[in-house]
Amino acid sequence: MKVPVLARWPRTAALLRRGGHLLAVLLLLSAATFFMLELLPGKVIDSLLSDNASAQDIARLEAQLGLDKPLHQRFGQWLGRAVQGDLGHSPLSGESVAEAIAQRLPVSIELMLLAQVLALALAVPLGLWAGYREGSRADRLISSAAFGVLAVPHFVLGLVLILVFAIGLRWFPATGFVPLGQDAVANLRSMTLPALTLALVEAPVYLRLLRSDIASTLREEFITVARAKGLSDRQILLRHALRPSSFSLITVMGINIGHLIGGAVIIETLFALPGVGRLLIEAITKRDYIVLQGVVLFVGVAFVVVNRLVDALYAWLDPRVRSAHGR
């Protein structure tokens, strides 16, 4: 009796299944992006033509933009071009959507990376300390402060930071952006307040999660053994408790990418940063649906891919997940 090829290589079968799932998700995401935007009220030609445009002018422009074709045919052509990296051109400015995203993407990536670094720099030490001192006054104070910050919206935190650090102390600029290649110090100064605003929203979630996992891990038997060996509290926390307590944190960080992108849209608009989020807002206000479709598709694909990478990292950290995927 012959054994199927995929049964002889379980890891290959698992990779193929996950690849198939990823392609299915991306296909559904593409369809949802195209058809949902098609259902929005108004058309792009409303922004290109005046109210007094004749029926002949409207028909001519629809034919030029391909809007006179059936919906399924337009979707097939749009998807075929998108797979090749062509997200179309803005009918308002004539700019390539892919090039517009590429020009603004470094700003958004820098903002989100700095925000994640700052959020972890705040959450990890405070979460470790609160979990280690579970039930103490310090734990209650840190948890209460985290809940308080979590309840404040992005734009309110941003306005408070602008008022204190930009207008009051004048340590950082209130708005504007300096490219990293132009001046690294000025770039960091221009990105500090936006990144800190975004980090203050994400840090309480990470802190509370890590605090709960650390407190639970410290009650495990292997921690008791480590203490019996005479290891210091610092060694126990950093070498033995942090890694098994970070699995949930890493998972939430991956899921939280969508929330991070949504926050970046608000922050980029508030601080006048030329990122992808601001491009999205401009496309909405101008009713530039071609740009809007491209940006939404790009953000959705980025979210799916990042979550897959986080799943792979989670499997690398936890051998139990790795062995489950290999079955």
C-alpha positions as CSV (number, residue, x, y, z in Angstrom):
1,M,0.0,0.0,0.0
2,K,1.5,3.3,-1.1
3,V,1.6,6.2,1.4
4,P,0.5,9.5,-0.1
5,V,3.4,12.0,-0.6
6,L,1.9,14.6,1.7
7,A,1.5,12.0,4.5
8,R,5.2,11.2,4.3
9,W,6.2,14.9,4.7
10,P,3.8,16.3,7.3
11,R,5.6,19.6,7.5
12,T,5.2,20.1,3.7
13,A,1.5,19.3,4.0
14,A,1.1,21.8,6.8
15,L,2.9,24.5,4.8
16,L,0.8,23.8,1.8
17,R,-2.4,24.0,3.9
18,R,-1.4,27.2,5.5
19,G,-0.4,28.6,2.0
20,G,-3.8,27.7,0.7
21,H,-5.5,29.3,3.6
22,L,-3.4,32.5,3.1
23,L,-4.3,32.7,-0.6
24,A,-8.0,32.1,0.2
25,V,-7.9,34.9,2.8
26,L,-6.2,37.3,0.4
27,L,-8.7,36.5,-2.4
28,L,-11.7,37.2,-0.1
29,L,-10.0,40.3,1.1
30,S,-9.5,41.6,-2.4
31,A,-13.1,40.9,-3.3
32,A,-14.4,42.6,-0.2
33,T,-12.2,45.6,-0.8
34,F,-13.4,46.0,-4.4
35,F,-17.2,45.3,-3.9
36,M,-17.6,47.3,-0.6
37,L,-16.1,50.4,-2.2
38,E,-18.3,49.9,-5.2
39,L,-21.3,50.1,-2.9
40,L,-20.3,53.5,-1.6
41,P,-22.6,56.4,-2.6
42,G,-21.3,58.7,-5.3
43,K,-18.8,58.0,-8.1
44,V,-15.4,59.2,-8.9
45,I,-16.7,61.1,-12.0
46,D,-18.7,63.3,-9.6
47,S,-15.3,64.7,-8.5
48,L,-14.0,65.1,-12.0
49,L,-17.0,66.7,-13.7
50,S,-19.0,69.7,-12.8
51,D,-22.7,69.6,-11.9
52,N,-23.6,70.9,-15.4
53,A,-21.8,68.0,-17.3
54,S,-23.8,66.6,-20.1
55,A,-24.8,62.9,-20.4
56,Q,-22.3,62.6,-23.3
57,D,-19.4,63.9,-21.1
58,I,-20.4,61.4,-18.4
59,A,-20.5,58.5,-20.8
60,R,-17.2,59.4,-22.4
61,L,-15.5,59.6,-19.0
62,E,-17.0,56.4,-17.8
63,A,-15.7,54.6,-20.9
64,Q,-12.3,56.2,-20.4
65,L,-12.1,54.9,-16.8
66,G,-13.7,51.5,-17.6
67,L,-16.7,52.2,-15.5
68,D,-19.1,51.1,-18.4
69,K,-18.0,47.5,-18.1
70,P,-19.8,44.8,-16.0
71,L,-18.8,44.7,-12.3
72,H,-17.3,41.2,-12.4
73,Q,-15.2,42.1,-15.5
74,R,-13.9,45.2,-13.8
75,F,-13.1,43.2,-10.7
76,G,-11.2,40.6,-12.7
77,Q,-9.1,43.2,-14.5
78,W,-8.4,45.1,-11.3
79,L,-7.4,42.0,-9.4
80,G,-5.1,40.9,-12.3
81,R,-3.3,44.2,-12.3
82,A,-3.1,44.3,-8.5
83,V,-1.4,40.9,-8.4
84,Q,1.2,42.4,-10.7
85,G,1.7,45.4,-8.3
86,D,-0.4,47.8,-10.4
87,L,-3.1,49.4,-8.2
88,G,-4.1,51.9,-10.9
89,H,-3.7,55.6,-11.2
90,S,-5.6,58.4,-9.4
91,P,-8.1,59.9,-11.9
92,L,-7.7,63.2,-10.0
93,S,-4.0,63.6,-9.9
94,G,-2.8,61.0,-12.4
95,E,-0.4,59.6,-9.8
96,S,0.3,55.9,-9.6
97,V,-1.3,54.4,-6.5
98,A,1.5,52.0,-5.9
99,E,4.1,54.8,-6.1
100,A,2.0,57.0,-3.8
101,I,1.9,54.2,-1.2
102,A,5.7,53.4,-1.7
103,Q,6.6,57.1,-1.1
104,R,4.5,57.3,2.1
105,L,5.1,53.8,3.5
106,P,8.5,54.6,5.2
107,V,6.8,57.3,7.3
108,S,4.1,54.9,8.5
109,I,6.5,52.0,9.1
110,E,8.8,54.3,11.2
111,L,5.8,55.6,13.2
112,M,4.5,52.1,14.0
113,L,8.0,50.6,14.7
114,L,8.8,53.5,17.1
115,A,5.4,53.2,18.7
116,Q,5.9,49.4,19.3
117,V,9.4,50.0,20.7
118,L,8.2,52.7,23.1
119,A,5.1,50.6,24.1
120,L,7.2,47.6,24.9
121,A,9.8,49.7,26.7
122,L,7.0,50.9,29.0
123,A,5.0,47.7,29.2
124,V,7.6,45.1,29.8
125,P,9.4,46.5,32.9
126,L,6.2,47.7,34.4
127,G,4.4,44.4,33.6
128,L,7.2,42.4,35.1
129,W,7.2,44.5,38.3
130,A,3.4,44.4,38.7
131,G,3.3,40.7,38.1
132,Y,6.1,40.1,40.5
133,R,4.5,42.3,43.1
134,E,0.9,41.0,42.5
135,G,-1.6,42.4,44.9
136,S,0.8,45.1,46.3
137,R,0.2,48.8,46.3
138,A,2.6,49.2,43.3
139,D,0.6,46.6,41.4
140,R,-2.7,48.4,42.1
141,L,-1.2,51.8,41.2
142,I,0.3,50.6,37.9
143,S,-2.9,48.8,36.9
144,S,-5.1,51.8,37.7
145,A,-2.8,54.1,35.7
146,A,-2.9,51.6,32.8
147,F,-6.7,51.5,32.8
148,G,-6.8,55.3,33.0
149,V,-4.6,55.8,29.9
150,L,-6.4,53.1,28.0
151,A,-9.7,55.0,28.4
152,V,-8.3,58.1,26.6
153,P,-8.7,58.3,22.8
154,H,-5.7,58.7,20.5
155,F,-6.5,62.3,19.5
156,V,-7.0,63.4,23.1
157,L,-3.6,62.0,24.1
158,G,-2.0,63.6,21.1
159,L,-3.5,67.0,21.9
160,V,-2.4,66.8,25.5
161,L,1.2,65.9,24.5
162,I,1.2,68.7,22.0
163,L,0.0,71.1,24.7
164,V,2.6,70.0,27.2
165,F,5.7,69.1,25.2
166,A,5.3,71.2,22.0
167,I,3.6,74.4,23.2
168,G,4.5,74.5,26.9
169,L,8.0,73.1,27.1
170,R,8.8,73.4,23.4
171,W,10.9,70.3,23.4
172,F,9.4,68.8,20.2
173,P,7.6,70.3,17.1
174,A,3.8,70.1,17.2
175,T,3.4,69.1,13.6
176,G,5.5,68.4,10.5
177,F,8.0,65.7,9.4
178,V,11.7,65.7,8.6
179,P,12.9,62.7,6.5
180,L,15.4,60.4,8.1
181,G,17.9,60.8,5.3
182,Q,17.8,64.6,5.6
183,D,18.5,64.9,9.4
184,A,18.3,61.9,11.8
185,V,18.0,64.0,14.9
186,A,15.3,66.3,13.5
187,N,13.5,63.2,12.2
188,L,13.4,61.6,15.7
189,R,12.3,64.9,17.2
190,S,9.4,65.2,14.7
191,M,8.4,61.5,15.3
192,T,8.7,61.4,19.1
193,L,5.3,62.9,20.0
194,P,3.3,60.9,17.3
195,A,5.1,57.6,18.3
196,L,4.6,58.3,22.0
197,T,0.9,59.1,21.5
198,L,0.4,55.8,19.7
199,A,2.6,53.9,22.2
200,L,0.6,55.2,25.2
201,V,-2.5,53.6,23.7
202,E,-0.9,50.3,23.1
203,A,1.3,50.0,26.2
204,P,-1.6,49.5,28.7
205,V,-2.9,46.4,26.8
206,Y,0.6,44.8,26.7
207,L,1.2,45.7,30.4
208,R,-2.0,44.2,31.7
209,L,-1.5,41.0,29.6
210,L,2.1,40.5,30.6
211,R,1.4,41.3,34.3
212,S,-1.3,38.6,34.3
213,D,0.9,36.0,32.6
214,I,4.0,36.8,34.8
215,A,1.9,36.4,38.0
216,S,0.6,33.0,36.7
217,T,4.0,31.8,35.6
218,L,5.6,32.7,39.0
219,R,3.3,30.1,40.6
220,E,4.6,27.3,38.4
221,E,6.7,24.4,39.9
222,F,9.8,25.2,37.7
223,I,9.9,28.7,39.3
224,T,9.9,27.0,42.7
225,V,12.8,24.8,41.6
226,A,14.7,27.9,40.4
227,R,14.2,29.6,43.7
228,A,15.4,26.5,45.5
229,K,18.6,26.6,43.5
230,G,19.3,30.0,44.9
231,L,18.7,32.1,41.8
232,S,18.0,35.8,42.3
233,D,14.7,37.3,41.6
234,R,16.1,39.1,38.6
235,Q,17.4,35.9,37.1
236,I,14.1,34.1,37.7
237,L,12.1,36.9,36.1
238,L,14.3,37.5,33.0
239,R,15.6,34.0,32.3
240,H,12.8,31.7,33.4
241,A,9.5,33.7,33.7
242,L,9.6,36.2,30.8
243,R,9.8,33.8,27.8
244,P,6.9,31.5,28.7
245,S,4.9,34.6,29.7
246,S,5.5,36.4,26.4
247,F,3.5,34.0,24.1
248,S,0.2,35.8,24.7
249,L,1.9,39.1,24.3
250,I,3.4,38.2,20.9
251,T,0.0,37.0,19.7
252,V,-1.7,40.2,20.8
253,M,1.0,42.2,19.1
254,G,0.2,40.5,15.8
255,I,-3.5,40.9,16.2
256,N,-3.0,44.5,17.4
257,I,-1.4,45.5,14.0
258,G,-4.9,46.4,12.7
259,H,-5.5,48.7,15.8
260,L,-2.0,50.1,15.3
261,I,-2.7,51.0,11.6
262,G,-6.1,52.5,12.6
263,G,-4.3,54.6,15.2
264,A,-1.7,55.6,12.7
265,V,-4.4,57.1,10.5
266,I,-5.5,59.4,13.3
267,I,-2.0,60.3,14.4
268,E,-0.7,61.0,10.9
269,T,-3.6,63.4,10.4
270,L,-3.2,65.1,13.7
271,F,0.6,65.6,13.4
272,A,0.5,66.2,9.7
273,L,2.8,63.3,8.8
274,P,2.9,62.3,5.1
275,G,2.2,58.6,5.7
276,V,-0.2,56.0,4.3
277,G,-2.9,56.9,6.8
278,R,-3.0,60.5,5.7
279,L,-3.1,59.3,2.1
280,L,-6.2,57.3,3.0
281,I,-7.9,60.3,4.6
282,E,-7.1,62.4,1.6
283,A,-8.6,59.8,-0.7
284,I,-11.8,59.7,1.3
285,T,-12.2,63.4,1.4
286,K,-11.5,63.8,-2.3
287,R,-13.7,60.7,-3.1
288,D,-10.7,59.2,-5.0
289,Y,-12.0,55.7,-5.0
290,I,-9.1,54.3,-7.0
291,V,-6.6,55.4,-4.4
292,L,-8.9,54.3,-1.6
293,Q,-9.2,50.8,-3.1
294,G,-5.4,50.5,-3.4
295,V,-4.7,51.7,0.1
296,V,-7.3,49.5,1.7
297,L,-6.1,46.4,-0.2
298,F,-2.5,47.2,0.7
299,V,-3.3,47.6,4.4
300,G,-5.4,44.5,4.5
301,V,-2.7,42.4,2.8
302,A,0.0,43.8,5.2
303,F,-2.2,42.9,8.2
304,V,-2.7,39.3,7.0
305,V,1.0,38.8,6.2
306,V,2.2,40.3,9.5
307,N,-0.1,38.0,11.4
308,R,1.2,35.0,9.5
309,L,4.8,36.1,10.5
310,V,3.7,36.4,14.1
311,D,2.2,32.9,14.0
312,A,5.6,31.6,12.7
313,L,7.4,33.5,15.5
314,Y,5.0,32.0,18.0
315,A,5.7,28.5,16.7
316,W,9.4,29.1,17.0
317,L,9.1,30.3,20.6
318,D,6.7,27.5,21.7
319,P,7.8,23.9,20.7
320,R,4.3,22.6,21.4
321,V,2.9,24.8,18.6
322,R,5.7,23.8,16.3
323,S,5.1,20.1,16.8
324,A,1.3,20.6,16.3
325,H,1.9,22.3,13.0
326,G,4.2,19.4,12.0
327,R,1.6,16.7,12.4
